């Protein structure tokens, strides 16, 4: 995108969107790559993004959700401090302290438009109902502990004339609720690092017997 459609990426930057790593090409899987190859790909992508956005790249989503045993380690080496690939929780959590200062920000693949609308064949109305049920549950649970609702979208899917209306309905529905933080992932990560991270890491180290 940065090399071939810089005018599109410039529009993203103009809107204040965060840009994160998702591979040089989404069809170039991490499977079978050496650690050095994977690091080179991440660093190359991050340099391209930073050149156009003016901001360091902090977020990581593996290309096509493929990764190796080294992916998280080399991502941290490249300056990444949060990842989206771990689908375990609806709120951020720290990764193994051995990786360094790094956490998981929720990416809810169960809301992915490609999976639901293309692969699953859902109607737009049914897709909206699933999103609504997901949001309602986390909104209620969020009264006690903040939850993240991530909505993974692809312009070539949700931007189609027969699907775009459902996105408008989703955004309208969310806007009707108070106490919702419309945050970029880096803002979520910064809040977590500032307020929760150290305590959460201490709990991990105590649980694993590595407290000092």
C-alpha positions, 0 to 999 in steps of 0.5 A, a space after each residue: 500500500 505504501 509503495 503502490 498506493 501512497 495517495 490512499 495511505 496519505 488519506 489514512 494519515 490525514 484522518 488520524 488512523 493508526 497504521 500497523 504491521 500486517 506483512 509486506 504482502 498479506 499473501 506472503 505467509 510467515 510459515 517457513 521463514 527463517 528468523 532473519 527473513 521474518 525480521 527483515 520483512 517486519 523492519 522493511 514494512 515498518 520503515 515504509 509505514 513510518 516514512 509515510 505516517 511520520 509515526 513509529 509502528 507499534 502494532 503487529 498483526 501477522 500476515 494472514 494470521 500466520 506466524 512462527 515460533 520466532 514471530 513475537 520475539 523478532 517483532 519486539 526486536 523491530 520495535 513492536 510493543 503490542 500484537 493482535 494475534 492472540 485471541 484469548 481475551 476481550 481485554 489487553 494482557 501482558 505477554 511473557 516478560 522474557 519478550 520484553 515490554 509487550 502486550 496483547 490488544 484484542 483482535 476479535 476474529 469472530 467479528 471479521 467481515 470476510 469470515 462472516 460475509 464471504 466465507 460464512 455467507 451471512 446476510 447483512 442483517 444477520 451480521 449486524 445481529 451478531 455484532 450487536 450481541 457481541 457488543 451488548 455482552 461486552 458493554 455489560 461486562 465492561 461496567 466492571 472491567 474495561 473490554 475491547 470490541 474490535 471490528 476487523 474490516 476489509 474495504 473490498 468486503 464491507 465497502 461493497 454496495 450491498 454491505 456498506 449499509 450494515 457498517 453504518 448500522 453498527 456505528 450508529 448503534 455504538 454511538 447510541 451508548 454512553 461510556 464508550 471510548 473510541 480509541 486507537 490501539 496505541 491509545 489502548 496500549 498506552 493506557 494499559 502500560 501506564 496503569 496496569 502493565 507492571 502489576 500484571 507482569 508482577 502477577 505473572 512472575 509470581 505465578 511462575 516463580 520468577 519474582 525477584 
